[in-house]
């Protein structure tokens, strides 16, 4: 039998039998607990564990977590000790043989073995789509493609919904828009379905980033991954209208003349290489967030677009650390170096004249807003003959749109290389 140690707590004795705990707890601890749940013959619960009266530096630990069941007289303890996490079976009496450690000891051994096997694989479906206020020239992807092992089906029928209109808000109405969402199918591993779904969502978000970049609109998850067990993928028919909206003249699809497109080959190449560069991946996500913020938060949107360009620059130029104060400098140099990968000298000079980086810094470091944030809801002004056009309007339709396009060019140039 394993070595045991006894200590007295609150005038009662607790017997602790230590089990092997040579694990990488930050990465293997949570999977171990989930596997334990499935290996135990009865339902178990996790709670905090504390041994009153034990000194904080006790080698066995004085606090941690434990798994227990009301139908069992013993429990499994994960104690936080001075030497790291230790695992014990805790009993109220001294065990005389290994059988008295059951069912914990056998379940624990089987759970540890599963840590070194492939995680279970789950099949799922989800949907992605653009979420934009545009009502004409809506993008319709007409050919299926496989990206990062995920099958992206061709668009079928439009989906119509009502979005808030920040320029003319009203509780009694909405901006009626349509889009063409896509059904996707995939397989992901995870020690639970929830973990597999999270990994699937992460890959779907990367795909949405690339589609946002290509089609200049904000793409996102429209249906979170849902598991299925059938041998073949289920036939998914997405709804035509948002919940609560009926098929009426007011809710007709507003797709105009759909812009039929295919997913370009550079995306098929780029999606498989995003994991190799965390910095470039983050820059891509920053660009998508810029698209999401354009309508209601234009100043923060500009920060995202400039940061995306800086992210590309981070793959080309390291920051310099001042030997006197320790501060790191060179962000603007990164920005300029990234611009040179996709823009001409004349275009870069024009951006310098627009003081793009200064505008970004004013928002990031001083909270200065350049768009219509302070008078949202009154964006469209009456016709004025003599008054100059507000700077906030120039910022949106000149500066912000320009930087959206520049960020896109820099990222596409980098990702398609």
N, C-alpha and C positions, 0 to 999 in steps of 0.2 A: 504494500500500500504506500501511497505518496506520503512524504513527511508531513506531519501536522504540528500545529502550534496552538497553544491555548492562552487566552488572556481573559481577565475578568472585567466585565462592564456592568455597571449599575447593580452590583452584588449578584450578578448571574454570570455563568460561563458560556462563552461562545467558542466553538471549535472551528478553526479555519484549516482547510486542506488545500494547499496550493496546486494549481494546474499550470501547465506550460503556457507562457505568455509572450513568446518570442515573435511578436507581430509588429508591423509598421502601423501603429494605431491610427494616425491621421488618415491613412488611405484604406486600411483593412478593418478598422474597428466597427464602423457602421454596417458594412456587408456581413461581418461576423454575427452581429446581433440579429440581422434579418434572417440569416441562415439558421441561427439558433431557434428562432420563432417557428420556422418550418420544420425543423428536426424534432422539436419537442412534441410529445404525444398529447399535450394539453395546452390550452391557451395560457400564455405568460404575459406579464406586465413589467414594464421598466419604471423604476422610481429612483429617487436619490437615496443614497446609503450613508449612514453616519454611525460611528462608534463612539458614543459619549464617554468622556473621561480619558480618551486616548490623547497623548501629546501630539501636537501638529507635526513633529518630526519623527514620529514613530515609523520604523522601517516597514510595517505592514500597512500604513496609511490609516487615517482617521475618517476619511470621507470618500465618496465616489458614487457609483451607480450600482444597482442590483436588479436582477431579473427574478421574479418570484411568481408563485401561484398560491392562492389560498388553500388549495388542496394538497400542497406539499409542505413538509416540515423543514426543508432546507431551501436555500436560495443560492444563486450564483452572483458573486460580488466582483465588481471591477473597482479596485481600490487605488486611489491616487497616492502613491508613496514617494518617498525621497528618491527612490531608485526607478521611478517611472510607474507605469500601470501594472498592477499585479492582479491575478485572477484567483479567486478562492471559491470553494463550496463552503458555505457557512451552515453549521448545524448547531442545534441546541445541546447535543450530547456527543461524546467522543465516538467517531465512527470506528468500527472494528474491522471493516473490510471494504473493498472497492464497491461492492453492491450497495452500500449505504450512501454512496455519493450519487446514485442514480435518481432520476434520469439525466441529471446534469452532465456527468462526466462523459457518457457516450455521445450525447447530443453535441457537446462542446468539441469532442474529437472529430465528429463527422462534419461539423460546421467549419472547423479549421482546414480539413481536407478540401472542402469546396472552394476555399479561398484560392487554391492553386489550380483550379480547373476553370474552363471557360465559363463565363457568366451565361445565364439563360438568354436566349434570343427571342425577341418579341416582334411580331409583324404588326404594322399599323397603317392607318390612312390619315390624311389631314388635308386641309386646303389652304392655299395662299392666294393673295390677290392684292391689287392696288387699292388704295384708299385715298381718293382725290376728289376735289370739287369740280374738276373739268367735266363738261357735259357734251363735248364733241371730240371726234377723233380718238375715241377710247381704244386703247391697245387690246388686241385680241390675238393671243398666241395660238397658231393654227397647226403646229406640229408637236408631237410628244418628244421628249428627250429624257435621258438619264443623267442626273447630276449627282456626283458623290454617292452613287449607288441608289439614289432615290429616283423613282420614275415620276416624271412630271407630265401629266396628261395634257392633251390639247384642250383649249377652252371649248365649252359646249354652249351654254346660254348665258345671257347677261343676268346680273344680280343688281337689284335696285334698292336703294336705301335713302334715308334722310340724314344729312350731316348738318351740324351746326354751321351757321353762316356768321362768322365773327364780325363782318363788316356791316351786316344788317340783322342783328340777333332778334329773335322773337320766340317766345315760349309756345306760340300757337302754330308754328310752321317750321319748315326745314328746307335746306337746299337739296333738292331731289337729284341724285346722281346715279349712274350705273357703271358697272365694271364687269370684267370677265374673269372670275376666280378660276383657279386651277386645282384639280384634285391630284394629290400626290400619294404614293405608296412607298413604303420602305421597311427595312429590318434594322433593329438596333439591339445591342446587348446591354444588360444591366442586371444588377443583383436583385432589383425589383422592377416592376413595370414602371413605377414612377421615375426611377433613375433612367431607364431606357427612353421614356417619353421626353425627359429633359434633354438627353443627348440628341434625340431626333429633332426637338425644337431648336436646338443650337445649330444643327446643320441646315434646317429649313430657314432660319434667320440669315445664315450666310448666303443661301440662295436668293432670298429676298433682297439682300444688300446688292447683289450683282444685278438682279433684275431692276432694282431701283436706279442703279447707276446707268444701265443701258437705256431704259425707257423714260428716265427723267421724271419719275413719279414715285411716291412712297408705297412700297410693297411690304406686306406684313402677313403674319399668320391670320387666317380667317376662321379656321377650325383647328383647335388643338389636337395633337395626335391621339387617335383612338385605336385600341388594340382589336385584332380579330384573330380567330383560330382556324378559319377555313383554309383549305389547301390553296384555293385561288383567291385573289383579291375580290372583295365585295364590289358590286356595281353601285357606285355612289351617285345619287342624283341630288345636286345641291339645290337649295331653294331659289326661287326667282325673285323673292322680295323679302325685306327684313321683317322680323316678327312684328305683327301689329299693323302692317301695311297691306292693303287689299288691292286687288286688280281693278283699278278704276282709271278713269281718264286722267286724274291727278297724278296717278302713280305709273304712268306709262314709262317704259324704258327710255332713257335719254342717252343713247349711245351715239347718236348722229350717224355718220358713216364710219363703222369700225375700221381701225387701222390694223390690217392683218399683217402679222409679223412672225418671224421664227426667232428662236434663241440663237444668237451668233456663236460661232465656234470658239471665240476667245473666252467666253464664259465657261464652256465645257472644259477648257484647259485650265482656267484660273481657279475654279472651285476645288480642284484636287490639290492645289498648292497653297491654299490659304493657311492651313495649319502649320506650315513651315515658317511663317513669319507672323508672329503675334502682333508686331507693330503695324504691318501692312493690313492685317485683318482688322485691327482697331480703327485704323484710318478709314477703311471701307465702311465700318459701322458708323463712324462719326459723320460721314457724308450722308448716309441714310437718315440719321437723326436730324441733320440740317434740312433735308427735304420735309421731314415730319413737322418741323418747327416754323417753316416759312410763313404760313398763313397767319398765325397768332403771335409768334415770338420771333420776328425777323432779326432782331439784334443778336439773339442767341444762335439763330440759324447761321449768321455770318461767322460767329465764333467756331461753329462746327465745321464749316467749309474750310476756313483757314487752318483749323487744327488737322483736318484730313490731309491738307497739303503738307503741313509740318510733319505729319506722320510719315509720308513718303520721304520727306527730307531726312527723317531720322534713320532711314535705311541707307542714306548716302553720306551723312555727315554726323560725327559724334559731337556732343556738347563739350565745351572746354570748362574746366574747373579752375577758378581763381585760386592761386596759391596763398593769397593773403586772407581772403574772407570766406573761401570755400563755396561761394555761389557758382552756379553753372550758367554759362552764357553761350550764345550761338543759335538761339531759336530763329531769329530773323535770317541768319545765314542759311539755315536749313530750309526755310521757306523759299528763299530766292533760288537755292540750288534745285529744289523740287520743281519750281516754275520753269527752269531752264530745260528740263527734260521734255517739255511738251509745248512751250510757247516760244515765239520769236522774240528777239531783242526789243522790237518795237512794242509788242504786246506787253512785255514786262515793264517797260518804261511807262506805258499808259497806266498800268496798275499802280505804279509808284506815285504818279500824279494824283490818282484817286485816294491816296493815303489809306489803302486797305488795311495795312497792318496796324496803323494808328487807331483806326476805328475799332478793330478787334480788341486791342489792348485797353481802350477806353471802357469797353463793356466788361471785359474779363477782370480788370483791376480796379475800376472805379464805379461800375454799375451804370454807366451812361448808356442810355437807349437812343437809338438813331431812327427807329421806325415809327409805326403808328401805335405802339403799345399804350401810350398815355391817352389816346383818344380812340381806342378801338370801339367800334360801333358807329363811328362817324367817319369812316375812311374815305368814302366817296363824297367829295366836296361839291357844292353847287358851282355852276359855271361862273368863273370870275374873269373879267376882262383885263383888269389892271393889276390885281394882286399877283405876286410871283407864286410859282408852284412851290408848295411846302417842301423843305428838305427831306422830310420823312417819305414823301412820295418818290422823290429822286432816289433815295436810299433803296427802296424796295425794287423799283422797276429798272434801275440802272446798276447800282452797286451790288445788291444782293443777287440779282439774276446773273450778273456778270460772274460773280464768284462761284455761284453754283456751277456754271458752265466750265470755269477754269478748274475747279476741283474735279469735275468729271473728266476733263481731258487729261489731267495729271494722273489720276487713278487708272483710267483705261489704258493709258500709255504704259504704265508700270505693270499692270496685271496682264496685259496682252503680249508683253515682251517674251 
